Amino acid sequence: RSLLLYAVNGLQARTFGVWTLLSSVIRCLCAIDIRNRTLYHITLFTFFLALAHFLSEVFIYHTAALTIGVMAPLMVASFSILGMLIGLQYLEVEALSQNKKKN
């Protein structure tokens, strides 16, 4: 199959572009303020959402083939989720140690 089975119109392309811009802004803000737990969770969710989107396009809707163009965002999302889950454990430990210092 080809990369896309269905034509993409301008509205769909702009919507995907705005989503990409929004998620990149969220990810940059998280990188700046990595200890903000709410922002960290939102950023982690953007990677889960991206992974779910690309997996659904390949395996549910069959609108994309497993080529390097699709594999790259799948790998980035997967490794980012893994790294952020490991980092989340660090944030939990840090929050607990700060609470102990306050008491």
C-alpha positions in Angstrom: 0.0 0.0 0.0 1.0 3.6 -0.4 1.7 5.9 2.5 -1.8 7.5 2.3 -4.9 5.9 1.0 -7.0 9.0 1.4 -6.4 12.5 0.2 -5.6 15.1 2.9 -7.3 18.5 2.5 -5.9 21.8 3.6 -8.0 21.9 6.8 -6.7 18.5 7.9 -3.1 19.5 7.1 -3.5 22.8 9.1 -5.1 21.0 12.0 -2.2 18.5 12.2 0.3 21.4 11.9 -1.4 23.3 14.8 -1.4 20.1 16.9 2.3 19.6 16.2 3.1 23.2 17.1 1.0 23.0 20.3 2.7 19.7 21.4 6.1 21.1 20.7 5.4 24.2 22.8 4.2 22.0 25.7 7.3 19.9 25.4 9.6 22.9 25.4 7.9 24.4 28.5 8.3 21.1 30.3 12.0 21.0 29.4 12.4 24.5 30.9 10.4 23.7 34.1 11.0 19.9 34.4 10.0 19.9 38.1 6.5 21.1 37.4 4.6 17.9 37.9 1.3 19.0 36.2 3.2 20.1 33.1 5.3 16.9 33.2 2.1 14.8 33.2 0.6 16.9 30.3 3.8 16.4 28.3 3.8 12.7 29.0 0.2 12.5 27.8 1.2 14.3 24.5 3.6 11.4 23.8 1.0 8.8 24.6 -1.5 10.6 22.3 1.0 10.8 19.5 1.9 7.1 19.8 -1.8 6.2 19.8 -2.4 8.3 16.8 0.3 6.8 14.6 -0.5 3.3 15.7 -4.1 3.7 14.9 -3.3 5.1 11.5 -1.2 2.0 10.7 -3.1 -0.8 12.3 -6.8 0.4 12.6 -7.4 2.8 9.7 -4.7 1.5 7.4 -4.0 5.0 6.1 -0.3 4.8 6.7 2.3 2.0 6.0 5.1 1.1 8.4 7.8 3.0 6.6 10.6 5.1 8.0 8.4 8.2 7.9 5.9 6.5 10.3 8.5 4.5 12.3 10.4 7.6 13.3 7.6 9.3 15.3 6.6 5.9 16.7 10.2 5.4 18.0 10.4 9.0 19.3 7.1 8.7 21.2 8.0 5.3 22.6 11.5 6.2 23.8 10.2 9.5 25.2 7.4 7.8 27.1 10.0 5.4 28.5 12.3 8.2 29.5 9.6 10.3 31.0 8.2 7.4 33.1 11.7 6.8 34.5 12.0 10.6 35.2 8.6 10.5 36.8 9.9 8.2 39.5 12.7 10.6 40.1 10.3 13.5 40.5 8.2 11.4 43.0 11.3 10.7 45.1 12.4 14.3 45.0 9.0 15.5 46.1 9.0 13.1 49.0 12.5 14.2 50.1 11.4 17.9 50.0 8.4 17.1 52.1 10.6 15.5 54.7 12.9 18.5 54.8 9.9 20.8 55.4 8.8 18.7 58.4 
